[in-house]
């Protein structure tokens, strides 16, 4: 990734431009068919300049996925800050993240190759994102417990369970496999089922 000693606005802007170009190439041609040289050509620069910021194509992909996950995290924070009940926050979180996954990570119901590769690599950036999302969910659930909306318990444990129960709505590969199939629970039904479990 970008060298930690580089902090200038110009450096940050160039890294962003490189990631934007890489994402376009990965989405259009596929991760396996895209080379660092292709990304460099798109930007009108040499591959050596790309390597000043990213050590390999896999680091480019990790950076692209991190950008998508940051958008997801920002969406979760926005929902958590809404002046609505904890129950409604969980509902909004679940449905809006399902819509986000469909809009940004699926193409004609097929998971983008770059997302599949990222998940299979189990990069630390994905684990970190899961921890951050669960922390936000735990905060919402704790709020609901204090307000009497949910039964008392361990918010962190319940957040993990809620996340696991609704993972078919947020995990790109699972969404791709389930979307539009009549023998699967709808996003709304699965979300309501998970929320009801917090009230028992």
Secondary structure, DSSP 8 states (H G I E B T S, - for coil): ---TT---HHHHHHHHHHHHHHHHHHHHH-TTT--HHHHHHHHTS-HHHHHTT-SSHHHHHHHHHHHHHHHHHHHHHHHHTSSS-HHHHHHHHHHHHHHHHHHHHEETTEE-HHHHHHHHHT-HHHHHHHHHHHHHHHHHHHHHHHTTSS--S-HHHHHHHHHHHTGGGT-HHHHHHHTT-TTS--HHHHHHHHHHHTT-
